[in-house]
């Protein structure tokens, strides 16, 4: 304890180094790291954890959601040190949320508390199991009919039908459709580059879909984006035609399901 106190009082690197080595010997590297975290106020603590988040979470939405939840947790702490009891108190405020949402929030806090050195091993919130939403063939036919029926939209019918078919028949995510280049489309397959979790994958194409794709990209440069739409525009496009077809349960990702 004396060494711990002296460590935070000394300013000279020459004086601090032996004490760092002493702490390392007694506590180990991980123990020393956790001890140093205890000395930070919450503002600095959460800033330091944010650095870890940025390196670990590559999905922008997940990063944004985790930052929001942790910011709300920090507000609840109100200067108090993080603890398992306070984390549970925080989660109790969201007990009326959907089971999947509560599970996600619990996982965010459990990862943080483990990093902080106070793992919440006694907190057991099961991940809810559910099957992906199923869309009937008749609903898909209605969706495509709504696309083809758009009077002021005739020049883009081929594009929009292809987007929907790529979601249904190739299982592409909206981000993958947005990033799809002409050069990634081959005779009877296409290649998705740097997809989820930074993985590439090869997707077979039905002969009918392959024929439509090759007709659509004819004369385009291999580096050119096939559809030239951002992911949000693809979601809006699917939602607009789903509403027109009287199918409010259909959205861009449900096509993949």
C-alpha positions in Angstrom: 0.0 0.0 0.0 2.9 2.3 0.8 4.5 1.6 -2.5 1.1 2.3 -4.2 0.8 5.7 -2.4 4.3 6.7 -3.2 3.9 5.8 -6.8 1.3 8.4 -7.4 3.2 11.1 -5.4 6.5 10.9 -7.3 7.1 12.8 -10.5 10.6 11.7 -11.5 10.7 8.9 -14.0 13.9 7.8 -12.3 12.0 7.4 -9.0 8.9 5.9 -10.5 10.5 3.1 -12.5 11.6 1.0 -9.5 8.1 1.3 -8.1 6.6 0.2 -11.4 8.8 -2.8 -11.3 7.8 -3.5 -7.7 4.1 -3.3 -8.6 4.7 -5.6 -11.6 6.4 -8.2 -9.3 3.6 -8.2 -6.7 0.6 -7.8 -8.9 1.6 -8.8 -12.4 1.1 -6.7 -15.5 -2.7 -7.1 -15.5 -3.0 -6.4 -11.8 -0.9 -3.2 -12.2 -3.1 -2.1 -15.1 -6.3 -2.6 -13.1 -4.8 -0.7 -10.1 -3.9 2.2 -12.3 -7.4 2.3 -13.7 -8.8 2.6 -10.2 -7.0 6.0 -9.9 -8.7 7.5 -12.9 -11.9 9.6 -12.5 -14.8 8.4 -14.6 -14.2 11.0 -17.3 -10.7 9.7 -18.0 -11.7 6.1 -17.4 -14.3 6.1 -20.1 -12.1 8.0 -22.5 -9.4 5.3 -22.1 -12.0 2.6 -22.6 -13.2 4.3 -25.7 -9.7 3.8 -27.3 -10.1 0.1 -26.7 -13.6 0.2 -28.3 -12.4 1.9 -31.4 -9.8 -0.8 -31.9 -12.2 -3.7 -31.2 -15.5 -2.6 -32.8 -15.3 -2.0 -36.6 -19.0 -1.7 -37.1 -20.0 2.0 -36.9 -23.5 1.3 -35.6 -22.2 -1.1 -32.9 -19.6 1.5 -31.9 -22.2 4.3 -31.7 -24.7 2.2 -29.7 -22.0 1.0 -27.3 -20.8 4.6 -26.7 -24.4 5.7 -26.1 -25.1 3.0 -23.5 -21.8 3.6 -21.7 -22.4 7.3 -21.6 -25.8 6.7 -19.9 -24.0 4.3 -17.5 -21.4 7.0 -16.7 -24.2 9.5 -16.0 -25.8 7.0 -13.5 -22.5 6.6 -11.7 -22.4 10.4 -11.1 -18.8 10.2 -9.9 -19.0 6.9 -8.1 -16.7 4.1 -9.1 -18.1 1.4 -11.4 -19.4 -1.7 -9.7 -21.4 -4.8 -10.5 -24.3 -3.5 -8.3 -24.5 -0.2 -10.1 -24.3 -1.9 -13.5 -27.2 -4.1 -12.5 -29.1 -1.0 -11.3 -28.5 0.5 -14.7 -29.7 -2.6 -16.5 -32.9 -2.7 -14.3 -34.0 0.5 -15.9 -34.3 -1.2 -19.2 -36.1 -4.3 -18.0 -39.2 -3.3 -20.1 -37.2 -3.4 -23.3 -37.2 -6.3 -25.8 -35.2 -9.3 -24.5 -32.7 -8.9 -27.3 -32.1 -5.2 -26.5 -31.6 -6.0 -22.8 -29.1 -8.8 -23.7 -27.1 -6.4 -25.9 -26.9 -3.8 -23.1 -25.8 -6.4 -20.6 -23.1 -7.7 -22.9 -21.8 -4.1 -23.4 -21.6 -3.6 -19.6 -20.1 -7.0 -19.0 -17.2 -6.4 -21.4 -16.6 -3.0 -19.8 -16.6 -4.3 -16.3 -14.2 -7.2 -17.2 -11.9 -4.7 -18.8 -12.1 -2.6 -15.6 -11.2 -5.6 -13.5 -14.5 -6.3 -11.9 -16.1 -9.0 -14.0 -19.8 -9.6 -13.6 -19.7 -13.4 -13.7 -22.9 -13.7 -11.6 -25.0 -11.8 -14.2 -26.8 -14.3 -16.4 -29.0 -12.9 -19.1 -29.8 -15.4 -21.8 -29.6 -14.5 -25.5 -33.1 -14.9 -26.9 -33.5 -17.3 -29.8 -35.6 -16.4 -32.7 -35.8 -17.5 -36.3 -35.3 -14.9 -39.1 -38.4 -13.4 -40.6 -39.8 -15.5 -43.5 -41.3 -13.8 -46.5 -43.8 -15.6 -48.7 -43.2 -15.9 -52.4 -46.5 -14.1 -53.0 -45.2 -11.1 -51.1 -42.0 -11.0 -53.2 -44.2 -11.0 -56.3 -46.2 -8.1 -54.9 -43.0 -6.2 -54.1 -41.6 -6.6 -57.6 -45.0 -5.7 -59.1 -44.9 -2.5 -57.1 -41.5 -1.7 -58.6 -42.6 -2.3 -62.1 -45.9 -0.3 -61.6 -44.1 3.0 -60.7 -45.1 5.3 -63.5 -42.4 8.0 -63.1 -39.8 5.4 -62.4 -39.6 3.4 -65.7 -35.9 4.2 -66.3 -34.9 2.6 -63.0 -37.2 -0.5 -62.9 -34.4 -2.8 -64.0 -32.0 -1.5 -61.3 -34.5 -1.7 -58.5 -35.7 -5.2 -59.4 -32.0 -6.3 -59.5 -31.4 -4.8 -56.0 -34.4 -6.7 -54.6 -33.4 -10.0 -56.4 -29.8 -9.7 -55.1 -31.1 -9.5 -51.6 -33.5 -12.5 -52.1 -31.5 -14.8 -54.3 -27.9 -14.0 -53.4 -28.4 -13.0 -49.7 -26.5 -9.7 -50.1 -26.7 -7.1 -47.3 -27.5 -3.6 -48.2 -23.9 -2.5 -47.6 -22.7 -5.3 -50.0 -25.2 -4.2 -52.7 -24.0 -0.7 -52.3 -20.3 -1.6 -52.6 -20.7 -4.2 -55.4 -18.5 -3.4 -58.4 -18.7 -4.5 -62.0 -15.5 -6.4 -61.7 -16.8 -8.6 -58.8 -19.4 -10.1 -61.1 -18.4 -13.2 -63.0 -20.1 -15.7 -65.3 -22.2 -17.6 -62.7 -21.0 -16.1 -59.4 -20.0 -12.9 -57.8 -17.4 -12.0 -55.1 -18.2 -9.9 -52.0 -15.1 -8.2 -50.9 -14.4 -7.1 -47.3 -17.8 -8.0 -46.0 -18.9 -8.4 -42.4 -15.9 -9.2 -40.1 -13.7 -8.2 -43.0 -14.2 -11.5 -44.9 -14.5 -12.1 -48.6 -17.0 -14.7 -49.9 -18.1 -16.2 -53.3 -21.8 -16.3 -54.0 -23.3 -18.5 -56.8 -25.8 -16.9 -59.1 -28.9 -18.5 -60.7 -28.6 -18.4 -64.5 -31.6 -16.0 -64.7 -30.0 -13.6 -62.2 -26.6 -13.8 -63.8 -28.1 -13.0 -67.2 -29.9 -9.9 -65.8 -26.8 -8.7 -64.0 -24.5 -9.0 -67.1 -27.1 -7.2 -69.2 -27.3 -4.4 -66.7 -23.5 -3.9 -66.3 -22.7 -4.1 -70.1 -20.3 -1.4 -71.1 -19.4 -0.3 -67.6 -15.9 -0.1 -66.2 -14.8 -3.0 -63.9 -14.0 -0.6 -61.0 -17.4 1.1 -61.3 -20.1 0.6 -58.6 -23.0 -1.3 -60.1 -25.8 0.6 -58.5 -24.2 3.9 -57.3 -26.5 4.0 -54.2 -25.5 4.4 -50.5 -26.9 1.7 -48.1 -29.5 4.2 -46.6 -30.9 4.8 -50.1 -31.3 1.0 -50.7 -33.2 0.7 -47.4 -35.4 3.7 -48.4 -36.0 2.2 -51.8 -37.1 -1.2 -50.4 -39.2 0.4 -47.7 -41.0 2.7 -50.3 -42.0 -0.2 -52.6 -42.9 -2.4 -49.6 -45.3 0.3 -48.3 -46.7 0.7 -51.8 -47.4 -3.0 -52.0 -49.0 -3.1 -48.6 -46.1 -5.1 -47.0 -45.0 -3.0 -44.0 -43.1 -6.0 -42.5 -40.6 -6.1 -45.4 -37.3 -4.1 -45.2 -33.9 -4.4 -46.9 -32.5 -7.0 -44.5 -35.6 -9.2 -44.4 -34.9 -9.9 -48.1 -31.6 -11.6 -47.1 -33.5 -13.7 -44.5 
